[in-house]
Amino acid sequence: MKLIIAEKPSVALSIAKVVGASSRKDGYIQGNGYMVSWCVGHLIQMASPDKYDEKYAKWNLDDLPILPKDFKYEVSKNTKKQYGVLKKLLHLKEVDTVINACDAGREGELIFRLVYEEAKCKKPIKRLWISSMEDEAIRKGIESLASGKDFENLFESAKSRAIADWLVGMNLSRLYSCLYNQNYSVGRVQTPTLSMIAERDSEISSFIKEPYYVVEIVTDEFSLSTDRIDSKEIAEQLSNLVPEELIVTEVINKEKITKPEPLFDLTALQRAANRYFGFSAKQTLDYLQSLYEKKLVTYPRTDSRYLTDDMKDTVSEMLNTMGGGFERDAKNIDSIFKNEKVSDHHAILPTLAAMKNGPGTLPSSEQKIYDLIQAKLLMCTSSNLIESTTKVIVEFDGVTFSASGKTVLEEGFFGFVKPFLNNKKNETILPKLSEGDVLSIKGSIVRQKFTQPPKHFTEETLLKAMELAGAEDIEKGIEVERKGLGTPATRAGVIENLIYKGFIERDKKNLLATHKGMSLITIVSEEFRSPKKTAEWEMKLSKIADGKESSKDFLKDIERDISNLVNHYQK
């Protein structure tokens, strides 16, 4: 008898159907040589400090740092019943193999392993690792189960992440709460994220806008303007000197070709959904998870924006279902397949069944996410956007006036973007001009403008900042894998947690630090609020998962940093 443990009941039902288990029991499904059961999120959690020593029930500065030699775990009160079911099943004599079918990622591995270890099970583990909940994907996964031993490093990484979060949270929350007589919560990822928001807000509040001027000259068909002029007097003098005719100094015509961006990983999808629909990162993840469990999209918590070569036939079949309504581009299609950029899971796609049969009736929110994912596939496999850009330059009295225009020659993939855009901008079309042409000037205007502060973070821009935190070069780091604060799967939770704890708040689309959040950032050590430092920790966790770094060394470094900080305040 084989015992399959999924992460959620809905996933367990899908797996049970494929393996032929149909007899419903209390907390599991049985049949055809299988028992299929499920976790309900994290059944096992790290024990609170008072479980190590009763004195930790009260927060005292002198009791810090709390650095257990062996970490304790306990069964969550809310899911105690289901844990009891799993423990009983794990120890049944007829069960000879346990199959981990929790979500194929770091946290899924942790959820299963903690249950397995807490129950003191010793039976051999097999791993079901799939990126789609379609019946065929489950069937293939069951036929090609991996050994549980192949995922030991991933478990070490997951466990190290949990311990690191515990160490930072339990010690620093108590440290700063005791020092400042305020209930503060400090987190390994949440505090650096808060720091980015608070620093941006500070930049905006301290920003002093400065006036500047541009001189605009007007013709019958268009206008040209100068660059920034700091002196109003100089701008007015220039405006008064502009003659009735000016000669075109230069006309620059270029053809601009824009290729479609790669497919969606979770972060890119969350950013797009926030931009187009105003969805929070958590909402997008929830809608996406529901679509995944309905077998309409592939694995949601991916950090890759590419596909593997062995998926070419599947993608071709998907595109064939769409008919001839768009122009395919062979080069763009080839560019979405990059084996080296796919780690555990490929980019998010609609499932083949959903493409063939349609998604059926969905809540409007889920329909929007599904439509966006399908449109993204069509964007990435269609032709480029080709635009004609024109820049007209006129020089007078040593000052350059210019005007820029743009027309779309071939819409290409952009046709699939347009339905999601709220503000459709009109094209700026300039008349056909050549160097030496004479422009008739109808008048000139001095316009006062002001320098602009940086913009507040929205969830879209914050997710990007979290993704890029720690990259040496922020522009070149956009496609860097596995850097940043948190992971695609955890960033939404970090944002929601900061809101729940009162450190940040939503103001329409903007995310703003509260007074409480600002206060915390002013007192937390740079070591533990630096996004770059925390991003380095995430990189180390990735190396632990790859077997390239020791979890003991990683945790030892964090314990040392915590001890040094606590000792600084205890002296």
N, C-alpha and C positions, 0 to 999 in steps of 0.2 A: 504494500500500500504506500502511495506517495502522498505527502502532505504539501499542498501549495498554499503559501501565505502571501496574499496581496495586501496593498496598502489601504484600499478602500473597498467597501461592500460592492459598489457598482462594478469595479474592475474584477472582483472575485466572481461575480455573476457572469461576466463575459468570458472569463477563463473557464469557468465550470461548464458553460455551454459547449465550448470547443472540445474539452477533454471528455465530455460525456457524463459529467456528474450532474444528476438532476434531483436527487432526493434531499429535500430541505430538512436540516436539523437545527438545533439551537446553537446558532453562532457559526455554522459551517454548512457546506453542501457536500454530499457524498455520492459516489457511483463510478463504475467502470475502473476500479482500482485507484481512485483518487479521493482525497478529501481536500476541499478548497475552503479556506477560511481567510480572515482579513484582520488587519490592524484598524484602528480608528485614529489616525494621526500618530502622535508619539505616545505609545502606551507606557513607556518607561522614561523617566526623567531623572536628571541629576539631583541628588539629595541636597537639601538646604543645609547651611553650616551647622545649625543646631542639632542635626543628626550625627555630627561628629563629636560635638561637645555642647552640653546644655548652656554653657556660658555665652555661646554665640547667638542665643535667642535675643539678647540685648546687644545693641550696637555700641561698642566701646572702642575708642582709638587705640587703647593699650593692647587690645586683643589681635590687632592686625600685625603682619599680614596673615591671612588664612591660606595655608598651602598644604593641603592634605597629601600624604605620601601615596595613599591608595584612595581613589575616588569611589564614592558610594552612589548607588542608584536606587530608585524606588518606583513602585507602580503608581501611576497616576490614579487618583481617586475616581475621576470621572469615567475611566475606562477599565476599572478593575475587573468587571464581569467578563469583558471580552478577553482580557489577559488570561483569566482563569480558564476560558475555553481553549485558548492557544496552548497554554501550559499542559493541559490534560491531553490534547491531541499530540503534542510533541513527545509525550512519554508513552503513548500507546505502543504496545509490543508489535502490532501489525504494521506500524509506520516504520519503514526502513530508510526512507530518503525524504529530506525536507527541501522544498524548492522555494527559493526566495523570489517572489514575483512582485515585490514592492517596486515603486517607481525606479526606473533605471538611472540613478544618479547618486550623488553623495549622501543626501538626506534619506533617500529610500533605503540605501545600504545600512545607514545607522538605525533607522526605525526597526528593521528586521533583526539586525544583529543584537541589539540590546534586549529584545524579547527572547531571542535564542539563548543569549548568555544568562539572562536573569532566570530563565527556566532551567538552567544548567543542562541543556541538551548537548549531546555529544554525537548525534547522528550526522552522517555526511550531508553536505549542503550542495545543491545545484542552483545555478543562477539563470533565471529567465530575464533576458535583456532585450527588450523590444522598443521600437520607436512609434508603433502604431497599435491601436486596439482593434483593428480589423481582424476578423476571424482568421484570415490567411496568415497574417503576421504573427498572431498568437500560435497558430498551428506550426509554423516554421520555427518559431522560438522554442516551443516544447520539443520539437524534433532535434534541436541543436543546442541543448542546454550546456552552459559552461560550468566548469568546476567552481565551487565556492572559494577555493583557495586562490583563484585568479583575482579575487576582489579583496584580498586581505589588506592591501595597501590603501585601497579606497576607503575601507572601514577605518583604518588608522587615521587617515586624513579627516574623515567625518568626526571621529571621536576626539581628535586633537582640536578641531574647530569648536566642538561643544565645550571641552575643558577650558580652552582659551577664553571663550565667552564667559564661562562661569568664573574663572579667576579674575578677569578684569571687572566683571559686573559686581561680584560679591565684595571684592576688596575696595575698588575705587568708589563705588556707590556709598559704602559705609565710611570711607575715609573723608570724602567731601561733605557728606551729610553731618558727620560728627564735628568737623572743623567749622562749618558755617551754620550749624543748627537749622538745616533746611533739608527736606526730603528730596535728595537728588538721586538720579539714576544714570549711571555711566556705562556705556557699552563699547565693546571693541570696534564695532562698525558704526553704531548709531551716533556716537559722540563726534567722530570725524565728519560724518555726514552733516550733523547739526552745525559743526564748525564752518563748513563751507557756506551754509545758508546764512549763518550769523555774520560772517565776514562780508558776504555780498551785501547784506542789509546795511552793515556799517558803512561800507563804501558809498552806498546810495544816500544814506542819511547825512554823511559828511561831505557829499559832493556839492561843490559851489558852481553853479552854471555860469558860463562866461558868454557874453554876446560876441557874435562875429557877423560879417556882412558878405553878401554876394551881390554882384551887379548882373542883372538879367537884361538882355537885349531882345527885342521882339520883332519878328518878321511877320509877313502875312500868314505863314504856314506853321511856324514853330518858333521856339525861343532858345537862346544860348545863354549860359551863365559862367561866371568866373569861379575859381576855387575860393577858398576862405580868405577874406580880407579882414584883418583885426581892427583897422581904423575906419570909423564911420566917415571921417573927413576925406580920407583917401578914396573910399568907395563913392562918395557923392561927387568928388572932383572928377573921377573917372566917368561916372554916369553923365555928367554935364558935358564932357568932351567927346562922347561918342558921336561920330558923324552920321549923315543920313544914308551913307552907303559904306559897306565893308566888303573886302575881298576874301573869299574862302582860301585859307592858307593850306589846308590839307583835308582830304577825305579818306578815312580808313574803313575799308570794307572787309569783313571777315566772315567766314562760315564757321559757326560754332557747332560742334558735334558733342552731344551729351549722351553718355551711355547710362543704362539703368543701373541703379545701385543693387548690391547683392540681395538675396532672399532674406526673409526675416529670421533672426534669432529672437528670443523672448524680449530682450531689452529693446531691440529695434522696433518690434511690434508694439510694445508698450508706449514707446515714444510717439509712434505714428498714430496710435489710437488716442493718445492725449491731445495731439495736435489737431486731428480731424474731428474727433467726437467729444473731447473733453473728459474722456474716461481716466480715472486714476489708474496707477500701475496695478493696484490690487484688483480693481474691477476687471481690467483686461485679463489678468492671470486667472481670475475666477471664471470668466466667460470662456476663456481658452481651455481651461481644465474641463469644463462641461462639454465643450465640443469634442475634446479628446475622448472623454468617456462615452460620448455618443458615436464614436468611431468616424468622426467627420474630418478631423485633422490629426496630424502626427504629433509626436511627443512635444509638449509645450515648453519644458524648462531647459531648452537647449541653449548653448552658447556659440553655436556655429551658424554661419550664414551661407553654407555651401552644401553640396551633395556629393556622394561618392560615385565613382564611375559606373558601378554596377546598377545604378538607378536610371541609367539613360533610357532603357526600354520602357520603364514605368512612366517616366516624364513624357516620352513620345506618345504613349498611349493616352496619358492625361490630356495632352494638347490636341490629340485627334478627336477627343470627345467634344472639344470646343468648336469644331468645324472650321470654316475658312474665314471667320470674321476678323482676322488680324494677320498682319504680315510677320512671319517668323524670321529670325535672324540667326543664322548658323553660328556665327562667332559669339553672339551673346548667349546662345544656348550652351555652347561649349564652356563658357566662362563660369557657369554656375557649378561645374563639376571640378572639385579640387579635393582629392583624397587627403592631402596633407593638412587641410584646414578643417577636417571633421574629426573630432576627438571621440566622444561617447555617442553623440547624437547629431544627425544632420539637421539642416534648416527646417523650419516649420512649413509644411505643405498641407493642402487638402488631401484627403485620402482618395485613392483611385475610385472607390465605391461612391464617395460623395460627388466626385467629378462626373461619374457616369449617370448616377441616379438623381443627383440633386440633394441638397441637405434636408429637404422636407420642411415642415413648419417649425420655425424657431422663434424664440423671443427676439424682439427687435435688436436688443443689445448684442446677442450672440450672432444674429444675422449680419450685423455690421462688421463684426470681427471676421466672420467667415468670408464675407465679400472682399474684405481687405486682403486676406491671405490669398484668396483665389486671384484677385487682381494683381497681387505682387508676382505671382508665378507668370501671369501673362505679360507683365511689364518686363520681367527679366529675360523672357524668351522672344520678345518682339524687337522691332527695329529701333534704332537710335533716334533721339530728338535732334533735328537739324534746324538751326536758326541762322538767319542772316543778320549780322550786327553791323551797324554803321555809326561812325563817329565823325562829326563835322567839327573842324577846328578853325577858329578865326583869331588872328592876333592883331592887337591894336595897342599902341603905346606901351609895348613890352608886356602886355597882359594877355593871357589866353582865355578866350571864350570857347565853350564847347557844348555840343548837344549829342546825345546818344539815342539811337533807335534800334528796334529789333522787330523782325518779322519771322514767323514760323514758316519754314519751307516744307518740312516733313514732320508731322506730329509724332509719329512713332509711338513709343511706350507711353508718352505723356497723355495720350488719349485715355489710358486706364487710370491716370491720376486725377484727371479733371472732375469726375463725379464726386470726389471726396473734398474738393476745394470749395470753401464758402465764399472767398473773395476772388472772383475771376477778374484779373487785371486786364485792361485793354492794352493791345500792343501799341507801342509808340513808333509810328511810321514816319520817317523823314523823306522829304522829296529827293529826287535824284539830283545830286550835285557833283561838281568836279572842281578840282583845284583851279583857282583863278576866276571862278564864277563870282558875280557881284550880287550881294544881298542888299535888298532895300530895307533899311531899319526904320520901323514905325515908332520906336520909342525905347526908353530904358528905365529900369526900376531898380532901386536899392532895396534889398530885402534883408531884414534883420533876422538872424537865427541864433540859436543857443546850443552850446555843447550839451550833450546828453549823458546822463549817468548810466552805469551798467544797468541791465534789466534784472528784476527779481527772478529767482529761479521759479520755473514751472516744473511740473513732474517730468515733462519731456526733457528740459535742459538739465535738471538735476540727475536724471537717470544717465544721461550722457556724461556728466561730470563724474558721477560715481564709477562709471565704466572706465573712464580714462584716468582716474586718480592714480598718481604714481608713475605714469608714463613719462619718460624723459623728454619726449617732444610731443606736445599735445596734438599737433597737426598730423604728424606722421603716425601717431599711436592709435588712430581710430580703428584700424583693423587688427590691433594687437590682441591676441587671445588671452583670456583668463587673468587680465589685470584689473585692478580697480577695487572699489569698496564693495564687499559682499560678492554675491554671484547673481546671475540672472534670476535664479529661483528665490533669492532672499531679499532683493532690493525693495520690492513692494512692501514686504513686511516691516522693513526698517523704517520706511517713510510713515506707514500707518502707526507704528509703535511710537515714533516721535510725536505724532499728533495726539495719540491716546494719552501720552504722559504729559502733555501740555507744553512741550518744548517748541513746537512749531504749530502753525495754523494755516488753513487755506483761506485765501482771499481771492475769490473767483478762481482763476487758473494759477495764481501765484502762491508760492509757499513762503511764509514769513516766520522768522524766529520770534517767539514771545519774549516777554521780559524775563520769565523763568529760564528760557533757553539761552538768552544773552548772558544772564548771570552765571549760568553753569560754564559757558565757554570762557568767561573771564578768569575762572579759577582753576580749570583743569590744566594739568601739565601739558606742555607742547607735545611731549612724547606720546600722549594718549589722545590728543585731538588732531594730530597731523594725518590728513588723508594719505599722504605718501607713505608713512610708516605702516599704517594699517593695510595699504595695498601691498606692501612688501610681505606682510604676514599672509595675505591671500595667495601670493605667489608661492610662498613656502608650503602652504597647504596643498597646492597643486603639485609641487615637487614630491611631497610625501605620498600623494596618490599615485605618482609615477614611480615610486620607489627610489627616488634620487636624493631624498633628505630624510633625516631621522626625526620622528615625532618627539622623542625625548629631548633632543637638542632644541627643537622649536619651543617646547613648553618650558624648558629650563631658561631660555632667554627671556620669556615673558615673566616667569617667576622672579628672575633677577631684577628686571625693570620695575616690577611692582614693589619688591623689597626695598630697592633704592629709594623709590618715591615715598614709601611709608616711613622709612628711617629718616628722611629729610624733615618730615613734619614732627616726628617723635623726639627729635633732639632738643 
